[in-house]
Amino acid sequence: MPEDLFRPQLGEPHHHAYVVDDIEAIVKRLAKQLGAGPFFLVEDVPLENVLSRGEPAEFAHDSAFGFCGGGAIELIEPTRLTPNRVEGRFAGVRPRIHHLGYVVPAESARELRGELDERNLPEYLGAQLGDLDMTFHDASALLGHDIEIHVDNDGLREFFGMVRDGAEGWDGSTPLRPAPS
């Protein structure tokens, strides 16, 4: 058996993400039914350099981040998506799982993304937010959802640390709140 058969190794998922029609309604249900929260809302996520296979794209959306059962989750409410290949990856029944997010070291991100493309898990969207560098890969035929690759950085760790800390000892009040800027 070839040594690289199980490469790339993604490790444990960093977060699970769901595409939803109404973040506020889903947060209320998650808090009530599963004790998930609190969720930190980022409206009009200010992404930069949004590209789909080298051409300009739009990924306009709101996101809310919280903890459920000890793991981080993201809720995505899209508002504008282009081109059609991007829009199609967020289409379908909602709410539903959209992707599992993984965080990888900067020095291995480029190679990993290339390996995913070579293994028929093509990148269809990439963007930056400050030091955050992310790509989405279509893994729907293999897993029924997509894969998101984040390059590890301090800002990402700090943000999700804040989300995790918010969940510790949370009393159930204010399940949806603005994310600190």
C-alpha positions in Angstrom: 0.0 0.0 0.0 1.5 3.4 -1.0 2.7 5.5 2.0 0.8 8.6 0.9 -2.6 6.8 0.5 -4.0 8.4 3.6 -2.5 11.8 2.9 -3.5 14.6 3.4 -4.0 14.2 7.1 -6.5 16.7 8.2 -6.5 15.9 11.9 -9.5 16.6 14.1 -12.1 19.1 12.8 -11.8 22.5 14.3 -15.5 23.3 13.9 -18.8 22.2 12.2 -20.7 24.7 10.1 -24.3 24.8 9.1 -26.0 26.8 6.4 -29.2 28.3 7.8 -32.0 30.7 6.7 -32.4 32.5 10.0 -29.5 32.6 12.5 -31.6 34.1 15.3 -34.3 31.4 15.1 -31.7 28.5 14.9 -29.7 30.0 17.9 -32.9 30.0 20.0 -33.6 26.4 19.1 -30.1 25.3 19.7 -30.0 27.0 23.1 -33.3 25.6 24.2 -33.0 22.1 22.8 -29.3 21.4 23.2 -28.0 24.0 25.6 -25.7 25.4 22.9 -24.3 28.8 23.2 -23.9 31.6 23.6 -23.4 32.5 19.9 -21.3 35.5 18.8 -22.7 37.1 15.6 -20.6 38.7 12.9 -22.9 40.6 10.5 -21.8 41.2 6.9 -18.5 39.2 7.4 -15.9 41.6 5.9 -14.0 39.1 3.7 -11.3 40.3 1.3 -9.8 38.8 -1.9 -12.8 36.6 -2.5 -12.1 34.3 -5.4 -13.6 31.2 -7.0 -11.1 29.4 -9.2 -9.1 32.5 -9.8 -12.1 34.8 -10.7 -13.8 37.4 -8.5 -16.6 35.9 -6.3 -19.1 37.0 -3.7 -19.6 35.3 -0.3 -21.7 37.8 1.5 -23.1 36.4 4.7 -23.6 36.7 8.4 -22.0 34.1 10.7 -22.6 33.2 14.4 -20.1 31.1 16.4 -20.9 29.1 19.5 -20.2 25.9 21.4 -22.4 22.8 21.5 -21.4 19.6 23.3 -17.8 20.8 23.7 -17.2 21.6 20.1 -17.3 24.8 18.1 -20.1 25.4 15.6 -20.7 28.1 13.0 -24.0 29.1 11.6 -23.9 30.7 8.1 -26.7 32.8 6.7 -25.8 33.7 3.1 -27.1 36.9 1.5 -25.2 37.0 -1.9 -23.2 34.3 -3.5 -21.6 34.3 -7.0 -20.6 32.7 -9.3 -23.1 29.9 -9.7 -20.6 27.2 -8.6 -20.4 29.0 -5.2 -24.2 29.6 -4.9 -24.7 25.9 -5.7 -22.6 24.8 -2.8 -24.8 26.7 -0.3 -28.1 25.6 -2.0 -30.5 23.0 -0.8 -32.4 22.2 2.3 -31.7 24.4 5.3 -30.7 24.0 8.0 -28.0 21.5 7.1 -24.4 20.8 7.6 -22.3 22.7 5.2 -18.7 21.9 6.1 -16.2 20.7 8.6 -13.4 23.3 9.2 -9.8 22.3 9.7 -6.9 24.5 10.9 -3.5 23.7 9.4 0.0 25.2 9.8 0.9 27.9 7.3 3.8 25.9 6.0 1.6 23.0 4.9 -1.6 24.8 3.7 -0.6 25.3 0.1 0.5 21.7 -0.3 -2.6 20.4 1.4 -4.9 22.5 -0.7 -3.2 21.2 -3.9 -3.5 17.6 -2.7 -7.2 18.1 -2.1 -7.6 19.4 -5.6 -5.6 16.5 -7.0 -7.8 14.0 -5.1 -11.0 15.4 -6.7 -11.9 17.6 -3.7 -11.6 20.9 -5.6 -11.3 24.3 -4.1 -14.3 26.4 -5.2 -13.9 29.5 -2.9 -11.1 31.3 -1.1 -10.9 34.5 0.9 -9.0 36.4 3.6 -10.1 38.3 6.6 -7.1 40.1 8.0 -4.6 37.3 8.7 -7.3 34.7 8.3 -6.8 32.7 5.1 -9.5 30.2 4.2 -10.6 27.9 1.3 -13.6 25.8 0.7 -13.3 22.4 -1.0 -16.2 20.4 -2.5 -16.2 17.1 -0.7 -20.0 16.5 -1.2 -19.7 13.4 -3.4 -17.4 11.8 -0.7 -18.8 13.1 2.6 -22.1 14.8 1.8 -20.6 18.2 2.9 -17.6 20.4 2.1 -14.3 20.9 3.8 -12.9 24.3 4.9 -9.2 24.8 5.3 -7.9 27.7 7.6 -4.3 28.7 7.9 -3.5 28.7 11.7 -2.9 32.2 13.1 -3.2 34.1 16.4 -6.4 35.9 15.5 -8.2 32.6 14.7 -7.1 31.0 18.0 -8.0 34.1 20.0 -11.5 34.4 18.4 -12.4 30.8 19.0 -10.8 31.0 22.5 -13.2 33.8 23.2 -16.1 31.7 21.9 -15.0 28.8 24.1 -14.6 30.9 27.2 -18.1 32.4 26.6 -19.6 28.9 26.8 -17.9 28.0 30.1 -20.4 28.5 32.9 -22.9 30.2 30.5 -26.2 30.7 32.3 -28.4 30.6 29.2 -28.9 34.3 29.0 -28.6 36.3 25.8 -28.0 33.3 23.5 -27.1 35.5 20.5 -24.9 38.5 21.0 -22.6 40.7 18.8 -19.1 39.4 18.4 -16.5 41.9 19.9 -14.7 43.9 17.2 
